[in-house]
Amino acid sequence: MGLIEKIEGYSDELVALRRDFHAHPEIGFQETRTSGIVADLLQKWGIQTHRGLGGTGVVGVLEGNRPGRTIGLRADMDALPIHEETNLPYRSTNPGVSHACGHDGHTTMLLGAARYLAETRDFAGKAVFVFQPAEEGLGGARAMIADGLFEKFPVDEIYGLHNMPTDRLGEVAIRPGVAMAGADFFDVTLKGVGSHGAMPEDSRDPIVAATALVQALQSIVSRNLSPKDAAVVSVTQIHSGAAYNVIPSEAVISGTARMFTQEVRELIRTRIRDVSQGIASTFGMEVNVEIRDIFSVLENDEALSHEFLKIAADMIGSENTVIRKDPVTGSEDFADMLHAVPGAYFTIGHDGNIPVHNPGFIFDDTILPLGASLYARIVETRAAA
């Protein structure tokens, strides 16, 4: 069947829009410029527009030309606190902030689908376009849900996507069932006794305790979980001290845990607390452990995943669609929307060998019409189901 011709006709405008978003990235819950452009465009196209949901979120509602079901489509708008190192002519103008993940592309794809559906109005039921803030670990999906997203705008199904530079260009992939890990963030504060760096006998050195704790935390997965229960515990930050000749009184280690079941999540949390307390006691100091639930496990609806694959295969051929064998340990807060409403989350491969969340990441604009076409076909197909 191929891509939607009308959307392909928007290609130059989509590229220009995406590059404008890229040049003006905004951190989660600060997407005022981005959400303003989104809302203004939706209104321009005659789509009922609602601003400010969950902070800076935007929701558009579009009625089809005949009765049917309501289908939700979601895109994330926020950027990352990463200094861009691409030297692109449209590189970030906001120092220390960049779209190093592709959310500028996701937003543009959903706008392309919204414009097409608004111009054609040849679909059943209703389309709900969800432009979400703060996906990158700040709880944007939860904020929108808490603000009444699905009470104010109920949907029968919801779909989201992500670009994937590690996959083949134009390849569309999905994993039915558990697809992405849940995630906790943790901070462990060790409080000892500081001293002169030349007189360590007067101290209870939190740096020594922190280094022991980093090593001990690595045993949680290897010595507490079955090899069949995949999980990750990673220490990603160590903060302590400010001088060469002073043993500090406090050290903080921080990191993340990833898992695919709630049972494993609870076990990891318990072991982080127990191991931290044990190390603190060994070195004679106090400890405070804070663990925060950041992402839920993302689970695609099995039946809807296969229905989506049919839509994708009709458009680009079954040879360009893939069922992923294994879940990935990355996380995505669209998971919370899928806990509230059945749906599916898929990926689109594109050119490039630099991974996301890298200062040198470059989004491939050639996939914009593909993502927009898939979003539009989902509405045209599933709303009439």
VOBA-1610 file (N, C-alpha, C; in pm, whole numbers, padded with zeros to 5 digits, always signed):
BEGIN
Met+00084-00122+00000Met+00000+00000+00000Met+00086+00126+00000Gly+00198+00124+00074Gly+00287+00238+00078Gly+00243+00344+00177Leu+00326+00447+00191Leu+00294+00555+00282Leu+00177+00636+00228Ile+00116+00713+00316Ile+00003+00796+00276Ile+00056+00912+00191Glu+00009+00918+00068Glu+00062+01017-00027Glu+00047+01160+00023Lys-00066+01189+00083Lys-00091+01325+00131Lys+00011+01363+00238Ile+00043+01268+00325Ile+00142+01296+00429Ile+00281+01311+00368Glu+00315+01228+00270Glu+00443+01245+00203Glu+00454+01385+00142Gly+00342+01441+00102Gly+00342+01576+00048Gly+00376+01682+00152Tyr+00362+01647+00280Tyr+00398+01739+00387Tyr+00547+01733+00423Ser+00624+01646+00358Ser+00759+01612+00406Ser+00844+01734+00437Asp+00852+01828+00345Asp+00938+01945+00368Asp+00892+02025+00489Glu+00761+02037+00506Glu+00709+02111+00620Glu+00735+02036+00750Leu+00724+01904+00747Leu+00753+01825+00866Leu+00900+01838+00906Val+00989+01832+00809Val+01132+01846+00838Val+01160+01983+00898Ala+01103+02088+00840Ala+01125+02223+00892Ala+01073+02236+01035Leu+00957+02177+01061Leu+00897+02183+01195Leu+00983+02107+01295Arg+01026+01987+01258Arg+01109+01906+01348Arg+01240+01978+01380Arg+01302+02039+01280Arg+01428+02108+01303Arg+01411+02234+01387Asp+01296+02296+01378Asp+01268+02410+01465Asp+01256+02363+01611Phe+01183+02254+01632Phe+01177+02197+01768Phe+01317+02161+01817His+01397+02104+01726His+01531+02061+01765His+01617+02180+01808Ala+01603+02290+01738Ala+01684+02408+01769Ala+01642+02476+01899His+01521+02445+01947His+01469+02511+02067His+01419+02405+02168Pro+01509+02321+02217Pro+01469+02213+02309Pro+01433+02267+02446Glu+01343+02196+02515Glu+01299+02236+02647Glu+01292+02113+02738Ile+01340+02130+02860Ile+01338+02023+02960Ile+01194+01996+03004Gly+01172+01878+03060Gly+01040+01837+03104Gly+00970+01936+03194Phe+00842+01957+03168Phe+00754+02051+03236Phe+00790+02197+03208Gln+00885+02220+03117Gln+00919+02355+03074Gln+00895+02373+02924Glu+00815+02283+02864Glu+00797+02284+02718Glu+00693+02386+02675Thr+00708+02509+02721Thr+00606+02610+02692Thr+00606+02650+02545Arg+00724+02669+02486Arg+00731+02706+02345Arg+00679+02592+02258Thr+00730+02470+02286Thr+00691+02353+02207Thr+00541+02328+02215Ser+00488+02326+02337Ser+00344+02298+02352Ser+00259+02409+02293Gly+00310+02532+02298Gly+00237+02642+02236Gly+00226+02626+02086Ile+00337+02586+02021Ile+00334+02562+01876Ile+00239+02447+01844Val+00247+02340+01922Val+00159+02225+01901Val+00013+02267+01910Ala-00023+02336+02017Ala-00162+02375+02036Ala-00210+02470+01927Asp-00125+02564+01888Asp-00163+02658+01783Asp-00189+02587+01650Leu-00107+02488+01618Leu-00126+02414+01493Leu-00254+02331+01498Leu-00279+02265+01610Leu-00402+02186+01622Leu-00525+02274+01604Gln-00523+02390+01666Gln-00635+02482+01650Gln-00648+02530+01506Lys-00537+02558+01444Lys-00538+02602+01304Lys-00603+02499+01214Trp-00584+02371+01246Trp-00639+02263+01163Trp-00782+02226+01204Gly-00841+02300+01294Gly-00978+02276+01334Gly-00996+02163+01434Ile-00892+02132+01506Ile-00897+02025+01607Ile-00926+02087+01743Gln-01021+02030+01815Gln-01053+02077+01950Gln-00928+02063+02037Thr-00882+02172+02097Thr-00751+02174+02162Thr-00762+02209+02309His-00689+02134+02392His-00689+02155+02536His-00544+02168+02582Arg-00513+02281+02646Arg-00377+02310+02691Arg-00364+02288+02841Gly-00240+02268+02886Gly-00209+02269+03028Gly-00241+02143+03104Leu-00266+02032+03037Leu-00295+01908+03109Leu-00165+01847+03160Gly-00157+01821+03290Gly-00034+01768+03347Gly+00081+01867+03339Gly+00051+01995+03343Gly+00154+02097+03334Gly+00156+02160+03196Thr+00241+02108+03109Thr+00253+02165+02975Thr+00198+02072+02867Gly+00122+01971+02905Gly+00067+01879+02807Gly-00044+01941+02724Val-00061+01886+02605Val-00165+01932+02513Val-00243+01810+02464Val-00375+01823+02454Val-00459+01716+02401Val-00546+01773+02290Gly-00548+01706+02176Gly-00636+01743+02066Gly-00740+01634+02043Val-00861+01674+02015Val-00971+01578+01992Val-01032+01608+01856Leu-01045+01502+01774Leu-01097+01517+01639Leu-01204+01413+01612Glu-01322+01458+01573Glu-01432+01368+01540Glu-01420+01322+01394Gly-01444+01193+01371Gly-01450+01141+01236Gly-01584+01170+01172Asn-01606+01112+01054Asn-01729+01142+00980Asn-01837+01034+00995Arg-01815+00941+01089Arg-01915+00837+01113Arg-01889+00776+01251Pro-01985+00706+01308Pro-01967+00650+01442Pro-01855+00546+01445Gly-01793+00536+01560Gly-01686+00438+01576Gly-01623+00449+01714Arg-01508+00388+01729Arg-01438+00384+01856Arg-01342+00503+01867Thr-01287+00522+01988Thr-01195+00633+02012Thr-01053+00580+02028Ile-00962+00633+01948Ile-00823+00587+01947Ile-00731+00701+01991Gly-00645+00672+02087Gly-00548+00769+02134Gly-00412+00747+02069Leu-00345+00858+02041Leu-00208+00856+01989Leu-00125+00949+02077Arg-00008+00906+02116Arg+00072+00985+02209Arg+00213+01013+02155Ala+00262+01134+02180Ala+00401+01171+02152Ala+00456+01249+02270Asp+00587+01236+02295Asp+00653+01309+02403Asp+00725+01432+02347Met+00732+01539+02425Met+00783+01666+02375Met+00914+01711+02437Asp+00957+01652+02549Asp+01070+01707+02625Asp+01205+01666+02569Ala+01305+01747+02602Ala+01444+01721+02564Ala+01523+01674+02686Leu+01653+01654+02666Leu+01741+01602+02771Leu+01841+01709+02817Pro+01889+01700+02940Pro+01993+01792+02987Pro+02131+01747+02938Ile+02148+01749+02807Ile+02272+01707+02742Ile+02318+01818+02648His+02446+01852+02654His+02502+01952+02562His+02522+01888+02425Glu+02460+01943+02324Glu+02466+01886+02190Glu+02605+01905+02128Glu+02653+01800+02060Glu+02785+01804+01996Glu+02775+01757+01851Thr+02682+01814+01777Thr+02662+01771+01638Thr+02710+01873+01535Asn+02711+02000+01572Asn+02744+02108+01477Asn+02645+02115+01360Leu+02524+02065+01379Leu+02421+02079+01277Leu+02383+02227+01262Pro+02340+02268+01144Pro+02299+02408+01129Pro+02178+02443+01213Tyr+02100+02343+01253Tyr+01982+02366+01337Tyr+02003+02308+01477Arg+02129+02304+01521Arg+02159+02248+01653Arg+02095+02332+01764Ser+02095+02278+01883Ser+02030+02341+01997Ser+02083+02482+02022Thr+01991+02574+02043Thr+02027+02710+02083Thr+02011+02729+02233Asn+01980+02623+02304Asn+01962+02625+02449Asn+02079+02550+02512Pro+02182+02618+02560Pro+02301+02550+02611Pro+02269+02445+02717Gly+02329+02328+02701Gly+02310+02221+02798Gly+02182+02142+02783Val+02104+02172+02680Val+01978+02102+02657Val+01972+02062+02509Ser+01932+01939+02482Ser+01921+01898+02341Ser+01821+01784+02325His+01770+01773+02203His+01682+01661+02168His+01771+01544+02125Ala+01836+01482+02224Ala+01928+01373+02196Ala+01860+01238+02200Cys+01728+01237+02190Cys+01653+01112+02198Cys+01555+01095+02083Gly+01507+01207+02025Gly+01414+01197+01914Gly+01274+01243+01943His+01251+01301+02061His+01116+01346+02094His+01067+01456+02001Asp+01161+01535+01948Asp+01122+01635+01848Asp+01062+01567+01726Gly+01115+01450+01689Gly+01060+01373+01578Gly+00925+01312+01611His+00909+01261+01733His+00781+01200+01772His+00669+01304+01768Thr+00698+01423+01822Thr+00600+01530+01821Thr+00561+01568+01679Thr+00661+01576+01592Thr+00636+01615+01453Thr+00553+01508+01381Met+00584+01381+01404Met+00507+01273+01342Met+00361+01279+01382Leu+00335+01302+01510Leu+00196+01307+01555Leu+00125+01429+01497Leu+00196+01539+01484Leu+00136+01656+01420Leu+00104+01627+01273Gly+00192+01555+01206Gly+00165+01518+01067Gly+00041+01433+01053Ala+00024+01337+01144Ala-00096+01253+01142Ala-00221+01334+01174Ala-00210+01424+01273Ala-00325+01506+01311Ala-00369+01596+01195Arg-00273+01656+01125Arg-00308+01741+01011Arg-00380+01662+00903Tyr-00327+01545+00870Tyr-00387+01461+00765Tyr-00530+01421+00803Leu-00548+01374+00925Leu-00680+01329+00968Leu-00778+01446+00973Ala-00730+01564+01011Ala-00817+01681+01014Ala-00857+01725+00873Glu-00766+01711+00779Glu-00795+01753+00641Glu-00885+01655+00569Thr-00874+01526+00601Thr-00953+01425+00531Thr-01085+01395+00602Arg-01081+01385+00735Arg-01199+01350+00817Arg-01266+01222+00769Asp-01191+01134+00708Asp-01248+01011+00653Asp-01214+00894+00744Phe-01266+00899+00865Phe-01245+00789+00959Phe-01363+00782+01055Ala-01379+00665+01114Ala-01487+00646+01210Ala-01444+00695+01347Gly-01542+00720+01432Gly-01514+00746+01572Gly-01443+00876+01599Lys-01339+00866+01681Lys-01273+00987+01730Lys-01124+00958+01748Ala-01042+01059+01720Ala-00899+01051+01746Ala-00863+01147+01858Val-00781+01100+01951Val-00733+01183+02061Val-00581+01190+02051Phe-00529+01311+02031Phe-00385+01331+02014Phe-00327+01381+02147Val-00239+01302+02207Val-00183+01333+02338Val-00037+01374+02322Phe-00009+01500+02350Phe+00128+01552+02346Phe+00175+01568+02489Gln+00264+01477+02530Gln+00299+01463+02670Gln+00429+01535+02706Pro+00432+01602+02821Pro+00558+01659+02870Pro+00638+01557+02950Ala+00764+01588+02974Ala+00843+01528+03083Ala+00847+01375+03083Glu+00880+01316+02969Glu+00893+01170+02966Glu+01022+01123+03031Glu+01127+01205+03027Glu+01261+01161+03067Glu+01280+01155+03218Gly+01203+01067+03282Gly+01222+01041+03423Gly+01157+01139+03517Leu+01075+01230+03465Leu+01012+01332+03550Leu+00863+01306+03573Gly+00809+01201+03514Gly+00671+01162+03544Gly+00565+01235+03467Gly+00591+01269+03342Gly+00493+01341+03263Gly+00366+01264+03237Ala+00378+01134+03209Ala+00259+01053+03186Ala+00173+01046+03312Arg+00237+01025+03425Arg+00163+01018+03551Arg+00096+01152+03582Ala+00162+01261+03548Ala+00103+01394+03572Ala-00022+01413+03488Met-00018+01370+03362Met-00136+01384+03277Met-00249+01294+03325Ile-00215+01173+03364Ile-00317+01080+03413Ile-00380+01132+03542Ala-00296+01185+03633Ala-00347+01240+03759Ala-00435+01363+03734Asp-00409+01431+03623Asp-00487+01550+03587Asp-00614+01513+03511Gly-00643+01383+03504Gly-00770+01339+03446Gly-00768+01309+03298Leu-00651+01274+03244Leu-00639+01249+03100Leu-00747+01155+03049Phe-00759+01038+03110Phe-00851+00938+03055Phe-00993+00952+03106Glu-01015+01036+03208Glu-01153+01070+03248Glu-01207+01178+03155Lys-01124+01276+03124Lys-01167+01385+03037Lys-01169+01345+02890Phe-01077+01257+02853Phe-01064+01216+02714Phe-01053+01063+02707Pro-01161+00992+02736Pro-01154+00845+02737Pro-01124+00790+02598Val-01040+00688+02594Val-01005+00622+02468Val-01020+00472+02484Asp-01044+00404+02373Asp-01055+00258+02376Asp-00918+00191+02365Glu-00828+00256+02294Glu-00692+00205+02274Glu-00599+00325+02263Ile-00468+00302+02292Ile-00371+00410+02276Ile-00239+00354+02223Tyr-00170+00434+02141Tyr-00047+00388+02075Tyr+00061+00496+02085Gly+00184+00450+02095Gly+00299+00540+02096Gly+00413+00478+02017Leu+00516+00560+01989Leu+00629+00509+01911Leu+00759+00574+01957His+00870+00513+01912His+01004+00568+01935His+01091+00537+01814Asn+01177+00631+01779Asn+01277+00606+01675Asn+01386+00513+01729Met+01452+00439+01639Met+01550+00340+01681Met+01669+00339+01585Pro+01776+00414+01616Pro+01891+00420+01524Pro+01968+00289+01512Thr+01945+00196+01603Thr+02015+00067+01597Thr+01945-00034+01506Asp+01825+00000+01458Asp+01752-00089+01368Asp+01770-00046+01223Arg+01731-00134+01134Arg+01741-00105+00991Arg+01646+00008+00953Leu+01689+00094+00861Leu+01607+00206+00816Leu+01469+00159+00769Gly+01365+00218+00826Gly+01229+00185+00786Gly+01172+00060+00848Glu+01249-00009+00930Glu+01201-00132+00995Glu+01113-00096+01114Val+00995-00154+01119Val+00901-00130+01229Val+00897-00254+01317Ala+00918-00235+01447Ala+00929-00349+01538Ala+00843-00328+01661Ile+00800-00441+01717Ile+00720-00437+01840Ile+00743-00568+01914Arg+00726-00565+02046Arg+00729-00688+02125Arg+00597-00699+02199Pro+00513-00795+02161Pro+00389-00817+02236Pro+00421-00857+02380Gly+00337-00817+02473Gly+00360-00849+02613Gly+00461-00755+02676Val+00534-00805+02775Val+00634-00723+02845Val+00743-00682+02747Ala+00759-00550+02727Ala+00849-00500+02623Ala+00963-00415+02676Met+00940-00343+02787Met+01043-00255+02841Met+01040-00263+02994Ala+01155-00237+03054Ala+01170-00254+03198Ala+01105-00142+03277Gly+01067-00175+03399Gly+01035-00073+03497Gly+01164-00019+03555Ala+01159+00096+03621Ala+01282+00156+03673Ala+01259+00228+03804Asp+01352+00207+03897Asp+01362+00285+04019Asp+01490+00368+04012Phe+01490+00485+04073Phe+01612+00561+04098Phe+01638+00556+04248Phe+01766+00547+04287Phe+01796+00543+04430Phe+01909+00639+04466Asp+01903+00690+04590Asp+02008+00773+04649Asp+02037+00717+04788Val+02164+00687+04814Val+02207+00637+04944Val+02304+00738+05003Thr+02270+00794+05118Thr+02355+00892+05185Thr+02421+00828+05305Leu+02553+00826+05305Leu+02632+00771+05416Leu+02689+00888+05496Lys+02659+00891+05627Lys+02704+00999+05714Lys+02806+00946+05814Gly+02931+00991+05796Gly+03038+00949+05884Gly+03092+01064+05967Val+03224+01066+05984Val+03290+01173+06058Val+03408+01221+05976Gly+03413+01351+05948Gly+03522+01405+05869Gly+03647+01431+05952Ser+03759+01449+05883Ser+03884+01479+05952Ser+03985+01537+05854His+04099+01573+05905His+04211+01613+05820His+04253+01491+05736Gly+04287+01517+05612Gly+04326+01406+05525Gly+04452+01336+05571Ala+04534+01402+05652Ala+04657+01341+05703Ala+04633+01265+05834Met+04510+01270+05884Met+04479+01205+06013Met+04353+01121+06001Pro+04355+01017+05916Pro+04235+00938+05892Pro+04184+00864+06014Glu+04272+00846+06115Glu+04228+00775+06235Glu+04122+00852+06313Asp+04112+00983+06284Asp+04011+01064+06351Asp+03875+01061+06278Ser+03869+00991+06166Ser+03748+00994+06083Ser+03672+00862+06086Arg+03551+00870+06038Arg+03481+00751+05988Arg+03454+00783+05842Asp+03537+00732+05756Asp+03548+00778+05618Asp+03432+00729+05531Pro+03343+00818+05489Pro+03229+00774+05408Pro+03269+00734+05265Ile+03384+00781+05219Ile+03427+00743+05085Ile+03466+00596+05082Val+03535+00550+05185Val+03569+00407+05193Val+03441+00323+05199Ala+03346+00367+05280Ala+03219+00294+05291Ala+03144+00296+05158Ala+03144+00411+05090Ala+03073+00422+04963Ala+03133+00329+04858Thr+03265+00319+04852Thr+03327+00231+04752Thr+03296+00085+04783Ala+03290+00050+04910Ala+03251-00086+04947Ala+03105-00112+04910Leu+03022-00011+04930Leu+02880-00027+04899Leu+02858-00045+04748Val+02930+00032+04667Val+02917+00017+04522Val+02947-00127+04481Gln+03051-00184+04537Gln+03084-00323+04505Gln+02977-00420+04555Ala+02928-00395+04674Ala+02828-00487+04732Ala+02697-00484+04656Leu+02657-00368+04606Leu+02531-00360+04533Leu+02533-00445+04406Gln+02653-00468+04352Gln+02661-00549+04231Gln+02622-00695+04255Ser+02620-00735+04382Ser+02584-00874+04414Ser+02433-00896+04417Ile+02354-00789+04415Ile+02209-00804+04428Ile+02153-00889+04316Val+02188-00857+04193Val+02136-00933+04079Val+02202-01069+04071Ser+02335-01073+04084Ser+02407-01199+04061Ser+02384-01302+04170Arg+02350-01259+04293Arg+02339-01353+04403Arg+02203-01358+04471Asn+02106-01288+04417Asn+01972-01291+04475Asn+01863-01328+04377Leu+01888-01311+04250Leu+01787-01340+04149Leu+01820-01465+04071Ser+01716-01533+04028Ser+01734-01644+03936Ser+01789-01591+03803Pro+01874-01667+03735Pro+01922-01623+03603Pro+01809-01598+03504Lys+01690-01654+03533Lys+01575-01633+03445Lys+01509-01498+03468Asp+01541-01432+03578Asp+01480-01302+03612Asp+01579-01191+03579Ala+01568-01137+03460Ala+01660-01032+03418Ala+01638-00905+03499Ala+01748-00841+03538Ala+01741-00714+03611Ala+01878-00647+03604Val+01878-00518+03635Val+02001-00439+03635Val+02002-00350+03757Val+02117-00343+03825Val+02140-00241+03928Val+02269-00170+03890Ser+02259-00040+03866Ser+02376+00038+03823Ser+02393+00160+03911Val+02511+00176+03969Val+02547+00300+04037Val+02600+00396+03931Thr+02541+00513+03922Thr+02576+00607+03816Thr+02633+00739+03867Gln+02630+00761+04000Gln+02685+00884+04056Gln+02748+00856+04192Ile+02861+00923+04221Ile+02922+00924+04353Ile+02961+01069+04383His+02910+01122+04492His+02938+01261+04529His+02992+01266+04671Ser+03113+01323+04687Ser+03169+01339+04820Ser+03294+01425+04815Gly+03310+01507+04915Gly+03433+01583+04930Gly+03446+01703+04840Ala+03536+01796+04882Ala+03559+01917+04805Ala+03702+01967+04816Ala+03786+01892+04886Ala+03925+01936+04904Ala+04019+01816+04902Tyr+04147+01843+04869Tyr+04246+01736+04862Tyr+04288+01687+05002Asn+04279+01772+05100Asn+04333+01737+05231Asn+04226+01727+05340Val+04104+01700+05299Val+03994+01686+05395Val+03918+01556+05367Ile+03907+01470+05465Ile+03818+01355+05456Ile+03677+01405+05487Pro+03583+01392+05395Pro+03450+01450+05417Pro+03370+01371+05519Ser+03260+01429+05560Ser+03173+01362+05657Ser+03058+01289+05591Glu+03039+01309+05462Glu+02923+01252+05395Glu+02957+01210+05253Ala+02894+01104+05207Ala+02906+01060+05068Ala+02768+01014+05021Val+02738+01042+04894Val+02610+01003+04836Val+02638+00922+04711Ile+02577+00806+04703Ile+02581+00729+04578Ile+02440+00720+04524Ser+02429+00728+04392Ser+02298+00726+04327Ser+02302+00633+04207Gly+02185+00587+04167Gly+02182+00498+04052Gly+02042+00455+04016Thr+02034+00350+03937Thr+01905+00302+03888Thr+01899+00151+03894Ala+01778+00101+03911Ala+01750-00043+03903Ala+01644-00064+03796Arg+01660-00169+03716Arg+01565-00202+03609Arg+01519-00347+03628Met+01391-00370+03599Met+01334-00503+03622Met+01208-00520+03537Phe+01159-00645+03530Phe+01044-00674+03446Phe+00923-00727+03522Thr+00934-00741+03655Thr+00820-00782+03736Thr+00820-00704+03867Gln+00703-00690+03928Gln+00693-00620+04055Gln+00761-00698+04166Glu+00760-00832+04157Glu+00825-00914+04259Glu+00975-00888+04263Val+01036-00880+04145Val+01180-00852+04138Val+01208-00709+04186Arg+01118-00618+04153Arg+01134-00479+04198Arg+01140-00473+04351Glu+01047-00542+04417Glu+01044-00539+04563Glu+01167-00604+04623Leu+01214-00713+04562Leu+01334-00779+04613Leu+01455-00687+04602Ile+01471-00620+04488Ile+01584-00530+04470Ile+01579-00416+04571Arg+01461-00359+04591Arg+01447-00250+04689Arg+01488-00296+04829Thr+01442-00415+04868Thr+01476-00467+05000Thr+01626-00487+05014Arg+01688-00544+04910Arg+01831-00570+04917Arg+01914-00442+04916Ile+01871-00341+04840Ile+01944-00212+04843Ile+01943-00157+04985Arg+01828-00161+05051Arg+01818-00109+05187Arg+01903-00192+05285Asp+01891-00326+05274Asp+01963-00413+05368Asp+02114-00404+05349Val+02160-00406+05225Val+02304-00399+05198Val+02359-00264+05242Ser+02285-00157+05216Ser+02331-00024+05256Ser+02341-00013+05409Gln+02242-00067+05478Gln+02245-00064+05624Gln+02361-00148+05677Gly+02385-00263+05614Gly+02495-00348+05658Gly+02631-00284+05640Ile+02653-00220+05527Ile+02780-00152+05502Ile+02797-00036+05599Ala+02690+00040+05622Ala+02698+00152+05716Ala+02734+00104+05856Ser+02673-00004+05899Ser+02704-00058+06032Ser+02848-00105+06040Thr+02895-00168+05934Thr+03033-00217+05931Thr+03133-00103+05949Phe+03104+00012+05891Phe+03198+00124+05897Phe+03160+00227+06003Gly+03059+00196+06084Gly+03025+00282+06196Gly+02966+00414+06159Met+02870+00414+06068Met+02809+00541+06027Met+02660+00525+06005Glu+02594+00640+05991Glu+02450+00641+05965Glu+02426+00634+05814Val+02306+00587+05778Val+02273+00578+05636Val+02127+00615+05615Asn+02100+00679+05505Asn+01964+00707+05462Asn+01948+00659+05318Val+01844+00579+05294Val+01821+00523+05160Val+01688+00576+05107Glu+01692+00636+04989Glu+01571+00683+04922Glu+01559+00613+04789Ile+01446+00546+04765Ile+01421+00474+04639Ile+01291+00527+04581Arg+01297+00568+04454Arg+01179+00629+04390Arg+01137+00547+04268Asp+01007+00519+04261Asp+00947+00449+04148Asp+00933+00551+04034Ile+01010+00533+03927Ile+01012+00630+03818Ile+00934+00580+03696Phe+00954+00456+03657Phe+00887+00400+03539Phe+00822+00267+03575Ser+00702+00245+03525Ser+00639+00114+03535Ser+00692+00023+03425Val+00673-00106+03441Val+00705-00201+03334Val+00610-00175+03217Leu+00666-00164+03097Leu+00582-00140+02980Leu+00538-00273+02921Glu+00407-00292+02916Glu+00350-00417+02865Glu+00252-00387+02753Asn+00287-00431+02634Asn+00199-00416+02518Asn+00086-00518+02523Asp-00032-00477+02484Asp-00143-00571+02469Asp-00110-00669+02357Glu-00118-00798+02387Glu-00077-00901+02289Glu-00158-00891+02160Ala-00290-00887+02172Ala-00374-00885+02053Ala-00355-00757+01973Leu-00348-00644+02042Leu-00334-00516+01971Leu-00196-00502+01907Ser-00096-00566+01964Ser+00038-00566+01902Ser+00032-00632+01765His-00038-00744+01757His-00049-00815+01629His-00139-00740+01532Glu-00242-00673+01583Glu-00326-00590+01496Glu-00243-00474+01438Phe-00158-00416+01521Phe-00072-00309+01471Phe+00022-00362+01363Leu+00079-00480+01384Leu+00171-00536+01285Leu+00103-00554+01150Lys-00025-00591+01152Lys-00099-00604+01026Lys-00108-00469+00955Ile-00135-00364+01033Ile-00143-00230+00976Ile-00009-00190+00915Ala+00099-00216+00989Ala+00232-00181+00940Ala+00269-00262+00817Ala+00239-00392+00820Ala+00272-00478+00706Ala+00196-00438+00581Asp+00070-00397+00595Asp-00006-00350+00480Asp+00057-00225+00419Met+00121-00146+00502Met+00179-00021+00455Met+00318-00040+00397Ile+00406-00116+00465Ile+00546-00123+00425Ile+00593-00264+00390Gly+00504-00362+00398Gly+00540-00499+00367Gly+00585-00576+00490Ser+00546-00703+00498Ser+00579-00784+00616Ser+00729-00802+00633Glu+00805-00789+00522Glu+00951-00803+00532Glu+01015-00687+00610Asn+00939-00583+00630Asn+00990-00466+00704Asn+00931-00453+00843Thr+00863-00557+00890Thr+00808-00559+01025Thr+00873-00671+01105Val+00892-00648+01232Val+00966-00742+01316Val+00895-00757+01451Ile+00885-00881+01499Ile+00844-00905+01637Ile+00971-00924+01719Arg+00994-00836+01813Arg+01116-00847+01894Arg+01109-00971+01983Lys+01220-01040+01993Lys+01227-01161+02074Lys+01236-01129+02222Asp+01316-01030+02255Asp+01345-01001+02396Asp+01301-00861+02434Pro+01260-00842+02560Pro+01235-00705+02608Pro+01366-00631+02624Val+01358-00499+02633Val+01479-00419+02652Val+01478-00360+02792Thr+01599-00333+02844Thr+01611-00285+02982Thr+01594-00134+02992Gly+01579-00066+02879Gly+01541+00075+02883Gly+01397+00089+02930Ser+01361+00210+02971Ser+01227+00234+03026Ser+01159+00349+02954Glu+01028+00355+02970Glu+00946+00453+02896Glu+00818+00476+02974Asp+00786+00604+03002Asp+00672+00626+03089Asp+00537+00617+03019Phe+00537+00589+02888Phe+00413+00550+02821Phe+00356+00425+02887Ala+00442+00351+02959Ala+00397+00233+03032Ala+00278+00263+03123Asp+00277+00381+03184Asp+00167+00415+03275Asp+00037+00433+03200Met+00044+00484+03078Met-00077+00495+02997Met-00128+00357+02958Leu-00035+00265+02929Leu-00075+00129+02893Leu-00129+00052+03013His-00096+00094+03135His-00156+00033+03253His-00301+00079+03269Ala-00334+00195+03211Ala-00469+00248+03223Ala-00559+00210+03106Val-00498+00195+02987Val-00573+00170+02864Val-00496+00068+02780Pro-00563-00029+02717Pro-00490-00122+02630Pro-00431-00050+02509Gly-00318-00099+02463Gly-00256-00036+02348Gly-00121-00099+02319Ala-00038-00026+02245Ala+00091-00081+02205Ala+00190+00030+02176Tyr+00317-00004+02191Tyr+00429+00088+02172Tyr+00527+00022+02076Phe+00561+00091+01967Phe+00644+00031+01863Phe+00761+00122+01828Thr+00853+00071+01749Thr+00972+00147+01712Thr+00987+00152+01560Ile+01058+00256+01514Ile+01087+00273+01372Ile+01238+00291+01358Gly+01300+00205+01278Gly+01444+00213+01258Gly+01482+00327+01165His+01601+00383+01188His+01648+00489+01098His+01800+00488+01085Asp+01849+00560+00986Asp+01992+00566+00961Asp+02066+00633+01076Gly+02191+00593+01092Gly+02275+00650+01197Gly+02330+00541+01286Asn+02451+00562+01337Asn+02510+00463+01425Asn+02540+00519+01564Ile+02486+00637+01594Ile+02504+00696+01726Ile+02377+00673+01808Pro+02388+00613+01925Pro+02268+00580+02002Pro+02201+00704+02059Val+02075+00686+02101Val+02004+00795+02167Val+02068+00824+02303His+02039+00940+02358His+02096+00988+02484His+02247+01009+02472Asn+02292+01039+02352Asn+02432+01068+02324Asn+02440+01210+02269Pro+02540+01290+02310Pro+02547+01429+02262Pro+02564+01442+02111Gly+02604+01332+02046Gly+02621+01336+01901Gly+02506+01276+01823Phe+02396+01240+01892Phe+02283+01176+01824Phe+02222+01267+01718Ile+02189+01208+01602Ile+02124+01282+01494Ile+02000+01204+01450Phe+01887+01269+01454Phe+01761+01210+01411Phe+01755+01206+01258Asp+01700+01098+01204Asp+01688+01081+01058Asp+01551+01130+01013Asp+01549+01246+00947Asp+01422+01307+00907Asp+01345+01225+00803Thr+01409+01130+00738Thr+01340+01055+00633Thr+01228+00968+00689Ile+01228+00941+00820Ile+01123+00854+00876Ile+01001+00933+00922Leu+01005+01065+00913Leu+00889+01144+00959Leu+00759+01106+00888Pro+00757+01096+00754Pro+00632+01056+00689Pro+00587+00914+00725Leu+00682+00826+00751Leu+00646+00689+00790Leu+00578+00689+00925Gly+00635+00756+01024Gly+00573+00760+01156Gly+00436+00825+01152Ala+00424+00936+01079Ala+00295+01005+01068Ala+00192+00917+00998Ser+00234+00845+00893Ser+00142+00757+00821Ser+00095+00642+00907Leu+00185+00583+00985Leu+00146+00475+01074Leu+00046+00523+01178Tyr+00073+00637+01237Tyr-00021+00693+01334Tyr-00159+00712+01272Ala-00162+00769+01151Ala-00291+00795+01085Ala-00364+00666+01052Arg-00293+00567+01001Arg-00356+00439+00965Arg-00408+00366+01088Ile-00341+00381+01201Ile-00392+00321+01322Ile-00532+00373+01351Val-00550+00504+01343Val-00681+00563+01367Val-00781+00514+01263Glu-00746+00521+01136Glu-00838+00482+01030Glu-00879+00335+01039Thr-00789+00251+01089Thr-00817+00107+01097Thr-00884+00068+01227Arg-00827+00111+01340Arg-00874+00062+01468Arg-01004+00131+01514Ala-01027+00256+01473Ala-01151+00322+01515Ala-01274+00257+01453Ala-01254+00189+01342Ala-01365+00120+01275Ala-01374-00027+01312Ala-01284-00074+01398Ala-01279-00217+01431Ala-01402-00261+01510
//
